[in-house]
Amino acid sequence: MPLLSIVAPVYNEEKNIKAFLDALKPCLEQVSQDYEIIFAMDPSTDRTEELILAAREKDPRVKLLLFSRRFGQPAATWAGLSYSSGEAVIVIDADLQDPPSLIPEMCRIWREEGYKVVIPQRRSRKGENPIKKMVAYLGYWFINKTASVEIPRNTGDFRLLDRRVVDELMGLKESHGFLRGLTAVVGFKTKLLPFDRDPRLKGAGKYNPLTGSLKIGFNGIVAFSGSLLRMMGGAGFLMAALSLLAAFLLFLLRYLNLYEFATGLATLGILLTFLTGCQLMSLGILGAYIGRIYEETKLRPKFIVDQAVGFDKAAAPQGEGGRTDA
């Protein structure tokens, strides 16, 4: 069994594959000669697959999972974890924003200090626009204020996981694959490793700088907290109380002849628009939770592997289809 498994989800990363491997391998050599590098790839429109297979011809420790369609980064990461066989598994992006130079220290903490989860934590976020930083800050703040588990701030999927942790993760049934939240769910002794995050080496990120962060953050909130439902109920109760108070004050002022109210269609229209907006927002929040229930009950596979290059057939996780090539 390899000592280390590296899981790198990729999609249209031809500009970074060679540089990533050139930076990664010397760092792995400092730890062990016994490792595997698993690229989990959504079908790409560039030469990413070709470059990975070329790297495998030179080094059989490089392996490839190619999916039947685009499932997204969370599913790709989950697939890499499910196919990994190392005593420890490190999830890392191939764009070199996650520095491979941290791997020896992560492994030292795992080996010598007994931590089963080691998570690099960003001290700075170079190359990210202010809106994305603000969304990330507010998202982590809200999740940690409301969720049943604490997700460390300023962290991504870049982390070292002990084999015990990976096995526990693979036993979870959630379909969303929100790794940073699910790692917190399974628990175990965890250490944060501060670092300064560099800008992306080459190419463009695959997430929209605004909506991508919002989608990830909202996914985390819905998946790990029912706080929005409670807030929706609280807001409804507050609005009902305010309306009763306003009705009482209106009756009192009219009874005392302190103020003459003129009918106003504009005011009525504004109030109706506000209340309708609140109702639609509440229905949207409720729909998000119902949609999550709907997705979970279908029990669809998180990913479907078209080709698994470099894996034995026995390595394929139970219930996942795909062709295994040597």
C-alpha positions as CSV (number, residue, x, y, z in Angstrom):
1,M,0.0,0.0,0.0
2,P,1.5,3.4,-0.9
3,L,2.4,5.6,2.0
4,L,0.9,8.7,0.4
5,S,-1.9,9.2,-2.1
6,I,-2.2,12.6,-3.8
7,V,-5.6,13.5,-5.1
8,A,-5.7,16.4,-7.6
9,P,-9.1,17.2,-9.3
10,V,-8.5,18.8,-12.7
11,Y,-10.5,20.3,-15.5
12,N,-8.9,22.1,-18.5
13,E,-5.5,22.4,-16.7
14,E,-3.1,21.7,-19.6
15,K,-1.1,24.9,-18.7
16,N,-0.4,23.7,-15.2
17,I,0.0,19.9,-15.3
18,K,3.8,19.8,-16.0
19,A,4.6,22.6,-13.6
20,F,2.4,21.0,-10.9
21,L,4.2,17.6,-11.2
22,D,7.6,19.3,-11.3
23,A,6.8,21.1,-8.1
24,L,5.1,18.2,-6.4
25,K,7.5,15.3,-7.0
26,P,10.5,16.8,-5.2
27,C,8.3,17.5,-2.2
28,L,7.0,13.9,-2.1
29,E,10.5,12.5,-2.5
30,Q,11.4,14.3,0.8
31,V,8.8,12.2,2.5
32,S,8.8,8.8,0.7
33,Q,9.4,7.1,-2.6
34,D,6.2,5.2,-2.1
35,Y,3.3,7.4,-3.3
36,E,0.6,7.7,-6.0
37,I,-0.6,10.8,-7.7
38,I,-4.3,10.5,-8.7
39,F,-5.7,13.0,-11.2
40,A,-9.5,13.0,-11.0
41,M,-10.5,14.6,-14.3
42,D,-13.8,15.9,-15.7
43,P,-13.8,15.5,-19.6
44,S,-11.7,18.4,-20.8
45,T,-11.5,20.3,-24.0
46,D,-7.8,20.8,-24.0
47,R,-4.7,18.5,-23.7
48,T,-5.0,17.8,-20.0
49,E,-5.7,14.1,-20.5
50,E,-2.9,13.8,-23.0
51,L,-0.3,15.4,-20.7
52,I,-1.4,13.2,-17.7
53,L,-1.0,10.0,-19.8
54,A,2.4,11.2,-21.1
55,A,3.5,11.8,-17.5
56,R,2.2,8.3,-16.6
57,E,4.4,6.7,-19.3
58,K,7.4,8.2,-17.5
59,D,6.2,7.4,-14.0
60,P,3.6,4.7,-13.3
61,R,2.8,6.3,-10.0
62,V,0.8,8.9,-11.9
63,K,-2.8,7.6,-12.3
64,L,-5.9,9.0,-14.0
65,L,-9.7,8.9,-13.3
66,L,-11.7,10.1,-16.2
67,F,-15.4,10.7,-15.7
68,S,-18.3,10.0,-18.1
69,R,-19.3,13.7,-17.9
70,R,-18.5,16.8,-15.9
71,F,-19.5,16.1,-12.3
72,G,-17.6,19.1,-10.8
73,Q,-14.7,19.5,-8.4
74,P,-16.4,18.1,-5.2
75,A,-17.4,14.9,-6.9
76,A,-13.9,14.6,-8.5
77,T,-12.3,15.0,-5.1
78,W,-14.6,12.4,-3.7
79,A,-13.7,10.0,-6.5
80,G,-10.0,10.4,-5.9
81,L,-10.5,9.7,-2.2
82,S,-12.5,6.6,-2.9
83,Y,-9.9,5.2,-5.3
84,S,-6.9,6.1,-3.0
85,S,-5.0,3.5,-1.1
86,G,-2.4,5.5,0.9
87,E,-2.0,5.5,4.6
88,A,-2.5,9.2,4.3
89,V,-4.3,11.1,1.5
90,I,-3.5,14.7,0.5
91,V,-6.1,16.7,-1.6
92,I,-4.5,19.5,-3.5
93,D,-5.4,21.6,-6.6
94,A,-3.2,21.5,-9.6
95,D,-3.0,25.3,-10.2
96,L,-0.2,25.7,-7.5
97,Q,-2.3,28.0,-5.3
98,D,-2.0,25.2,-2.8
99,P,1.8,25.0,-2.4
100,P,3.3,21.4,-2.6
101,S,6.1,22.7,-0.4
102,L,3.8,22.3,2.6
103,I,3.5,18.6,2.1
104,P,6.7,17.5,4.1
105,E,5.5,19.6,7.1
106,M,2.0,18.2,6.8
107,C,3.3,14.7,6.8
108,R,5.7,15.4,9.8
109,I,2.7,16.7,11.8
110,W,0.7,13.6,10.9
111,R,3.6,11.1,11.7
112,E,5.2,12.7,14.7
113,E,2.4,14.6,16.4
114,G,-0.4,12.1,15.8
115,Y,-2.9,14.4,14.1
116,K,-5.2,12.6,11.7
117,V,-6.2,15.7,9.8
118,V,-3.8,18.5,8.8
119,I,-5.5,21.6,7.2
120,P,-3.4,24.4,5.7
121,Q,-5.1,27.7,6.7
122,R,-4.7,30.8,4.4
123,R,-3.2,33.9,6.1
124,S,-3.6,35.8,2.8
125,R,-5.6,35.2,-0.4
126,K,-3.5,36.7,-3.2
127,G,-5.1,36.9,-6.6
128,E,-8.7,37.0,-5.3
129,N,-10.9,40.0,-5.8
130,P,-12.4,41.8,-2.7
131,I,-15.9,40.6,-3.4
132,K,-14.8,37.0,-3.3
133,K,-12.9,37.6,0.0
134,M,-15.9,39.3,1.5
135,V,-18.2,36.4,0.5
136,A,-15.8,33.9,1.9
137,Y,-15.5,35.8,5.2
138,L,-19.3,36.2,5.7
139,G,-19.9,32.6,4.6
140,Y,-17.5,31.1,7.2
141,W,-18.8,33.5,9.9
142,F,-22.4,32.5,9.3
143,I,-21.8,28.8,9.0
144,N,-19.7,28.7,12.2
145,K,-22.4,30.7,14.0
146,T,-25.2,28.4,13.0
147,A,-23.8,25.0,12.1
148,S,-23.6,22.0,14.4
149,V,-19.9,21.5,13.5
150,E,-17.1,24.1,13.2
151,I,-15.5,24.6,9.8
152,P,-12.1,26.3,10.1
153,R,-12.1,29.8,8.4
154,N,-10.0,30.5,5.3
155,T,-9.5,26.8,4.4
156,G,-10.2,24.9,1.2
157,D,-10.1,21.3,0.3
158,F,-6.3,21.3,0.5
159,R,-5.6,18.9,3.5
160,L,-4.0,15.7,4.7
161,L,-6.4,13.0,5.8
162,D,-5.4,9.8,7.7
163,R,-6.7,6.6,6.2
164,R,-9.1,6.2,9.1
165,V,-10.6,9.6,8.3
166,V,-10.9,8.7,4.6
167,D,-12.6,5.4,5.5
168,E,-15.1,7.2,7.7
169,L,-15.8,9.8,5.0
170,M,-16.5,7.1,2.5
171,G,-19.2,5.8,4.8
172,L,-21.1,9.0,4.7
173,K,-24.1,9.1,2.3
174,E,-24.4,12.8,1.5
175,S,-24.4,13.5,-2.2
176,H,-23.1,17.1,-2.1
177,G,-19.4,16.2,-1.3
178,F,-18.7,19.4,0.7
179,L,-15.3,18.0,1.9
180,R,-14.4,20.8,4.4
181,G,-17.8,20.4,6.1
182,L,-17.8,16.6,6.0
183,T,-14.3,16.4,7.5
184,A,-15.6,18.4,10.4
185,V,-18.5,16.0,10.7
186,V,-16.3,12.9,11.2
187,G,-14.0,14.7,13.6
188,F,-10.6,13.4,14.7
189,K,-7.6,15.3,16.0
190,T,-7.0,18.2,13.6
191,K,-4.2,20.8,13.3
192,L,-4.2,24.0,11.2
193,L,-1.1,25.0,9.4
194,P,-1.0,28.7,8.4
195,F,0.4,29.7,5.0
196,D,0.3,32.5,2.4
197,R,-1.7,31.5,-0.6
198,D,-0.2,32.5,-4.0
199,P,-2.1,33.5,-7.1
200,R,-3.1,30.9,-9.6
201,L,0.0,29.9,-11.7
202,K,-1.7,29.9,-15.2
203,G,-5.1,29.8,-16.7
204,A,-8.4,31.0,-15.2
205,G,-10.3,29.5,-12.3
206,K,-13.4,27.4,-13.2
207,Y,-15.6,29.0,-10.6
208,N,-17.4,32.3,-11.2
209,P,-15.7,34.8,-8.9
210,L,-19.0,35.9,-7.3
211,T,-21.7,33.3,-7.9
212,G,-19.3,30.4,-7.5
213,S,-18.4,31.5,-3.9
214,L,-22.0,32.2,-3.1
215,K,-23.0,28.7,-4.4
216,I,-20.4,27.0,-2.3
217,G,-21.3,29.0,0.8
218,F,-25.0,28.5,0.5
219,N,-24.4,24.8,-0.1
220,G,-22.4,24.6,3.2
221,I,-25.1,26.5,5.1
222,V,-28.0,24.3,3.8
223,A,-26.0,21.1,4.2
224,F,-24.9,21.7,7.8
225,S,-27.4,24.0,9.4
226,G,-31.2,24.4,9.7
227,S,-30.7,28.0,10.8
228,L,-32.3,29.5,7.7
229,L,-35.5,27.7,8.4
230,R,-35.5,28.9,12.0
231,M,-34.7,32.5,10.8
232,M,-37.6,32.3,8.3
233,G,-40.0,31.3,11.1
234,G,-38.6,34.0,13.4
235,A,-38.9,36.7,10.6
236,G,-42.5,35.6,10.0
237,F,-43.4,35.9,13.7
238,L,-41.7,39.3,13.9
239,M,-43.6,40.6,10.9
240,A,-46.9,39.3,12.3
241,A,-46.2,41.0,15.7
242,L,-45.3,44.3,14.0
243,S,-48.5,44.2,11.9
244,L,-50.6,43.6,15.0
245,L,-48.8,46.5,16.8
246,A,-49.3,48.8,13.8
247,A,-53.1,47.9,13.8
248,F,-53.4,48.6,17.4
249,L,-51.6,52.0,17.1
250,L,-53.7,52.9,14.1
251,F,-56.9,52.1,16.1
252,L,-55.6,54.1,19.1
253,L,-54.7,57.2,17.0
254,R,-58.0,57.2,15.2
255,Y,-59.9,56.8,18.5
256,L,-58.1,59.7,20.1
257,N,-58.4,61.8,16.9
258,L,-54.7,62.5,17.0
259,Y,-54.1,61.9,13.3
260,E,-56.1,61.7,10.2
261,F,-54.9,59.0,7.9
262,A,-55.3,59.5,4.1
263,T,-55.6,56.5,1.9
264,G,-52.5,56.0,-0.2
265,L,-52.2,53.5,-3.0
266,A,-48.4,54.0,-3.2
267,T,-47.9,53.1,0.4
268,L,-50.1,50.1,0.0
269,G,-48.2,49.0,-3.1
270,I,-44.9,49.3,-1.3
271,L,-46.1,47.2,1.7
272,L,-47.6,44.5,-0.6
273,T,-44.4,44.4,-2.6
274,F,-42.3,44.1,0.6
275,L,-44.5,41.3,2.1
276,T,-44.6,39.4,-1.2
277,G,-40.8,39.6,-1.5
278,C,-40.4,38.2,2.0
279,Q,-42.8,35.4,1.2
280,L,-41.0,34.5,-2.0
281,M,-37.6,34.6,-0.2
282,S,-39.0,32.3,2.5
283,L,-40.3,29.9,-0.1
284,G,-36.9,29.9,-1.8
285,I,-35.2,29.0,1.4
286,L,-37.7,26.3,2.1
287,G,-37.3,25.0,-1.5
288,A,-33.5,24.8,-1.1
289,Y,-33.9,22.4,1.8
290,I,-36.6,20.4,0.0
291,G,-34.4,20.2,-3.0
292,R,-31.6,18.9,-0.9
293,I,-33.9,16.2,0.5
294,Y,-34.9,15.3,-3.1
295,E,-31.3,15.0,-4.2
296,E,-30.4,12.8,-1.3
297,T,-33.4,10.4,-1.7
298,K,-32.5,9.7,-5.3
299,L,-29.3,8.0,-4.2
300,R,-27.6,8.7,-7.5
301,P,-23.8,8.0,-7.6
302,K,-21.6,11.1,-6.9
303,F,-19.6,10.2,-10.0
304,I,-19.3,7.7,-12.8
305,V,-15.8,6.7,-14.0
306,D,-15.3,6.1,-17.7
307,Q,-11.7,5.2,-17.4
308,A,-9.5,4.4,-14.4
309,V,-5.9,4.3,-15.7
310,G,-3.3,2.7,-13.4
311,F,-5.7,1.0,-11.0
312,D,-6.4,-2.6,-10.3
313,K,-10.0,-3.7,-10.7
314,A,-10.1,-4.4,-7.0
315,A,-9.4,-0.7,-6.3
316,A,-12.7,0.4,-7.8
317,P,-15.1,1.3,-5.0
318,Q,-18.3,-0.8,-4.8
319,G,-21.2,0.6,-6.7
320,E,-19.2,2.8,-9.0
321,G,-19.1,1.9,-12.7
322,G,-16.2,2.4,-15.0
323,R,-13.5,0.7,-17.1
324,T,-10.2,0.0,-15.4
325,D,-7.1,0.1,-17.5
326,A,-3.6,-0.9,-16.5
